[in-house]
């Protein structure tokens, strides 16, 4: 029914037939075996008792190098800490497996856009791309405490920190790497000193060449279509794709919240006319029972959000064998869409639970542990940005990534690099929330796009909530408790 899965893998202790039968390719790394699909590229280098495997799509955002990166990394790295430092140069969608002697580690890209789930206290499977593979292999049952957290929020929202409903399975989140010998993940620090503040214009000047390198890299690899709305995020993506390839095409999917003359429906047509480009307006596909049963078998019944599945099926129908480029990273970090400029003193477990949309006290407890981990490691990047990167982009977005990976659908991001993301975090959040990085980046490559107005808040109440950091903070709690009452009523 669907194309063969992409970004599908499993790291195992040995050649277990049940796992081996699912994958056409195997690679030995240290004392482990890595099984992978045959649609995702892989680079490997060995020497002096060390092995590096780069699985996925990676490019050096400074030089543009994408070939022989494994060899380059092997020459410069003697330890996993060296690998972490080298990875700052990269962007894309990838995992880096590193072994030295009997030790084996894995590091994800800046937002862990390829989901990885690792086992705790189990032998056999050490990690894989789909948690359901582990669940079915070991006949696992959900942990009551963790399942209560999962049931205390909508399925389309993330669980806190790195947990899943199973105590034997955890998820690798950004700014962490897995030590398979120890069966745990460890945090690494992006900044041990407080970042020197820079202007939005400086941030744009620094990161624009990196973004362009990523756009060039993906446009060479894939036939790309750009989703486009009236918003700022997709406008930046469109600007950089158009600059590299003037023939790039865009599309908009009709959503139930749209009205006849909705700005997200009409504005993309104006942008396409301005750039003399093709734009397609499409409507959501219906899910057949056969498709639902297939995804249920792959990710578990009620184990994924149906709305994300509908959108993925729709994109696959209209743009088969193509890739789409999203802009969520620049929205989360470049615009501080979740937190605006709330003072850092309010970065508490209770506040972050509001943004998690989970209604259990246990979720707040786990977020407290997450904050403690940040403090104990003396990380100086502010917790608001870390929440957006780790919990929103790293965990919440995994719902979409898992679905699209199972469907064999390519889904990439031209901002996915630590060098880009943590340059933006050096800009004052009060400046970022005004979309000043967005505007400066568009001015760098395609200033004509600024002649078409960005989206406007349709609700006066929303505009008021965004008008002041303290109003936004208290409005976040008010919205949370209203939604909690509604959720509890609908899920008695």
N, C-alpha and C positions, 0 to 999 in steps of 0.2 A: 504493500500500500504506500508506504513512505520510502524515501531514499534511505540508503544505509546510514546508520548513525555516524556522526563526526565527534571528535574529542571524546572518544570512548576508550577506556583503558582500565587496567587492574594491575597492581603490583602485588605479587604473591611470593610466599616462601618457596614454593615448589610448583611443578607442573601438574596441577590438579585438572583432571580431564573435564570436569564440569565448567571450569573457567576457560581452559584452553580452547574448548570447542566454540566459544563465542568470538574468538579473535583470530585473525589470519596471520598476525605478525607477533613475534616475541623477541625481546632483547634481554640479555643477561646484564645485570648491573649490580656489582658487588656480589653479595650472597642471595640476591633476589632475582626474580624474573618479572619483567615488565611486558604485559600483553597489551597490544594496541590495535586499533582499526587500521585499514589500509587507505583511508581517505584523508587522514591528517598527516601532514609532513613531520618528519623527525630528523634531527641532526644529532650525530654522536661523535665523541672524541675520547680516546683512551691514552693513558701514559702514566708511568711511575706509580702504578697502583691506584690511579684515580680514573673515574669515568664521569663524563658529563653528557646528559641527553637533554636536548631542547625539543620539547614536544609541542607543536603548534606553529604559530606565525609570529616571528620576532624580527625586529629591525633596530639597529642602532640609530637613535633619533638625532644624533649629532653628525655622524658620518654618512648615514644612509645604508651602511653595510647590512646585508641580510644573509649572505652566503658565508659558510664556514664560521659561523658565530660560535659553534661548539669548540672548534679548534682554538679560536681566539680566546675564549673564556678559559679553556684548560691551560693555556700558556700563562695566563695572568693570575690564576687562582691556585692557592695551596690548601685552602680550608673553606668551609661553608661560609664563614664570615667574608671571605674574599668574593665568593659568589654573590652574596647579598649586595656587596658594594658595587660589583660589576653590573648587576641587574639594573642599577639606577640609570644606566645609559640606554636601556632598552625600552621599547614600547611594542604593543601588539596584543596578542592573545595566545598565551603559552604557559607551560609548566617547565621548570628546570629541575631535573633529577640529578643529584650529585652523590657520588660514592667515593670514599677514601678508606681503604682497608675493609673492615667489616661494617663500617658505618655507612648509612644511606639516608639522604635527606631530600626533601622536595620544597621548592619555593614557587609560589604562583606569580602571575603578573601583578601590576599595581592594584587591581581591584579583584583579583582571583576570578576573572571572567570565565575561566574553565573550572567549574565546580569540582572540588576534590573532597571526598569523604574518607576518613581514615578510621581504623578500628582501634579500640582500646581493650586490652586484656584478651585479645583473640590471636591465634596463630592461623596461618593460611593466607587469607586476604589481608594485606596491610593497608591498602587504599584502593579506591576505584572512582569512576566517574558518576556512578549512579547508586545511591544508598540502597535502592531496592535489590540490587545485586547481592549486597551483604546480608540484607534481611532474609532473602529467600535461601541463600546458601547455608546460613546457620539456623534457619527457622526461628528468628528472633521475635520476641514479643516486646511491645512498647513498655517503657518504665512508667509506672503510675504517676509519679511526680512530674516527669517530663511531658507525658501525654496530657496532663492537666494544663500545662503551659500552652501546649499546642492547641488545645480545645478552648483556650481562653482568649482567642483572637481569630479573626477570619483567616482562612487558608491562604489567601493572597498576601498576607503579611508575614514578616519574618519572625523566626524565633530569636530570642536574645543571645548575644555572644556567639559561641560556636557549637551550641547544643542541638541535638535532634531528639525526636521522641524516644530514641534508643540510647541507653547508657553506654552501649558498646560502640556507638558510632558518633564521631564528631566531625565538624566541617572545618576545613582550612579557611581561615579568613585573612584578609589583607594585613600586611605588616607582621606576619607570622610565617614560620617554616616548620615542617614536620620532621622530627627525628624518629625514624621508623624503629630503630633499635630500642629506644626508650618508650615508644608508643605514645608520644605526646607532641604538642606543638609549642613553640617558644616564640615570644615576641621579640622583634628587633626594632630598633629606634631609628626614626628618620632624622630627628634633630635633637641633639643633647644640649643645645643652647637655644635661647629664644631667637626666633628668626628676625633678621633685620627687615623692617617694614619697607616695602617698595610700592611704587605707584601702579595703578592699573595699566598705564601706558608702558611702563618698564616691563611688567609681567607679560604683556602682549608681544613686545619686541623680543623678549627672551624666548618665549614659547612658540611664536608663529612659525619659525623655521622647523621646529620639531614636529608640529602638527602637520606641516606640509610634507615632511618626510614620511609620516605615517599615511597620509592621504595618497601620496605617490606609490608607496609600497602596496597598499590594498588595491589601488586602481590597476596596478600591473598584474595582480593575482586574480581579480574577480571582475565579473560584470556587475556593476554596482548601481543600486537604486537608492535614492535619498528620501526618507520620509520627511514631509514638510508641513508645518502648521504656521500659525501667525506668531508663534513664540520666538524667543531669542535663541534658545539652544539649537534648534534645527536650522536657524538662519546662519549661525556660525559654521555648522557642518556643511551646509549648502555652499557657502562662500568659498570654503577651502577645496571642496570637491570640484566646483565649477572652475576655480582658478587653475587646477591641474588638468581637468578634462572639461572643456566647454560644452561637450555633448551630453553631460550627465543628465539623467531624467529623474523626476521627483514624483511622489504620490502622496495622497492623503486618504486615510480610511475614515469612513463615516462612523461616528460614535453616537450612542443613544442620547447623550447629553446635548448633542448639536441641535440647533434650530435651523430653520430654512436659510437664513442669511448669516449663519454663524461665521465669525471672523476666522476661525480655524479652517473653514471650508472655502471661504472666498479669497482670503489673503494669498494663499499659495498660487492661485491663478494669476494674481497681479505680479507676483515675483517671477513666475514662469514667463509671463508676457514681457516683463522688463528685460529678462535675460534671453529671450527668444528660445525658450526651451520647452520640451514636452512635459506636461504634468497630467497625471492620471488620477481621477477620483474614483474610488472603489468602495464597495459595500461589503460588509462582513458575510462570510460564508456560513452556512448552517452545518452543525456537527452531525454526522451520521452516527448511528449506534455502533457501527463497525469501527469508526475512528475512535469513539469514546472507549470502547472495549480494548482496543489496541493500546491506547495511552494508559488506561487503568492497569493493564498487564505490565507495562514498562515502569510506571512510577507509583503504582498503588492506587486503589480506589480512594477517592477523596484525598489524594496525595499531591494534588497540584491545582492551581486556579483555572477554572474553565474559561474565564474571559481571556487569559493569556493564551490558552490553547486555541481559542477561536481566532485571535489575531494572527497566530502563527500559521494556522491552516489557510487563512485568507492570503497572507503574504506568499505562501508556497504555491497557491493556486495561480496567482497573478505573475509571480516572478520566480519561476522554477529555475534551478541551477544558477542562481544569482546570489548576491550578498546585499544586505541592507546595513546602513551605517546610522547609529543612534547617537544622541547627544546628551545622555543622562549624566555623564561625569561633569560636564561644564555646568549643568543645572545644579547639581548637588554641591559642588565645590566652588565653581566660578561665580555662582550667583547666591550661594548659601540659601537655597530655596526652603530647606527644612527649618532653619534656625534664625535667619535674618542676622541682626547684630545684637542678639541677647547677650548681656554681660556674662562673662565666664563664671561668675559666682553662682549662676543658675544652672550650671552644667551638672545636674544631679540625677540619680537613678529615677526619681519620680518624674522629672521632666522627660528624660529619654524614653521612659515607658509610654508617655503620651505619643511620642513620635513612632514608637514601635506598634501602637494600636493593639496592645495586649492588656488584658484586664485581670491578670493574676498578680498577687503579691510576690510569687516566686520569680516572675519575670523581672520585677524590680530588684530582687535580691541578686539575680545573676548579672544585671546591669551594674550593680554595685561592685561585684567582683571584677567586672570588665574595667571599671574606672580605677579600682585599686591596682590592677595590673599595669595600667598606664602610668600611674603615679610611682609605683615601685620601680619601674624601668626608667623613670626620669625623662619621659618623652615630653618635649616642649611644644610640639604641634598641638594646637588647642583641641580639647575633646569634642567640640561641635563638629569640626572637620573630620576628626577620626571616626565619629559615629556615622557620618555621611558616607565615608569611604568603606568602613569595615562592616557596619550593620546594614546600611541601605544598599550600597553598590555590591558589597561582598556577599551578603546573605539574601536580602530581599530580591535582588535582581536574579538570583540563582533559579528562581521559579521559571522565569522566562528562558534562561540559558539551558536548563535541563530539558525543557520541552523542545526547544529548537535543535538541541544536539541530537535528541532521539529522532527527530524528523529529518536530520541531515541538512539542516538549514544554516547557512553562514550568517553570523550576526556579529558585527565588529564595531570598534569605536576608535576614532582618530585622536582621542585625548588620553588613551589608556597608557600612561607612562608616569612613573614616579617623579621624573624630572619635570614633567608638565604640572602634575597635580600639586606637588609641594612647592613649586614656584608660585602658584596661585594662592596657596595658603599664607604666603608672606604679605599679601595685600589685605589691608584693613577690611573687615567684614562689612562695615558701614558703606564702604566704597563698592565692594563686590555686589551687595544686594541691589544696588542701583544699575546693575548690568554694565558697569563701566569696563570690565574685562571683555565682555561680549562685543561692545561697541568698538573698543580699541582693536580687537582682533579682526573684525569686519573691515574697519578702516585700513588695516594692513594689506588686505587682499582684494576686497570687492566692495568699496565704499558706496557704490551705486545702490546696493541692497538696503542701505539705511534710508533711502527716499520713501520706502513703503513703511507705514507705521507698524510698530509692534502691537501685540495683543493688549487690550485694556481689560482690567477687572470688571466683570459684568455686574458684580454685586457691590453695593455701597458698604455693606457690612465687612466684606473681605478687604476692601480698600482701607477701611478704618482700622481693621486688625493689623494690617501691614504698616500703618502710618507711624507706629512708635514701638520700640523694642519691648517696653513693659506691657503695653496693650497686647502685643503679639504673644508674649509669654503667658499672660493670664488667659488670653483667648485660646491658647493651646490646651490648657487644663479644662476650660469650659467646654470646648469641643470634645475633649476626651471623655468627660463624664456624661455628656449627652449621648455620645456614641456607645458608651458602656451600657447605659440603660437600655438603649435600643437593641444592642447585641444580646444582652441577658434575656430580654423579652422574647427575642426570636430564636433563642437557643436554650430553652428551658429543658 
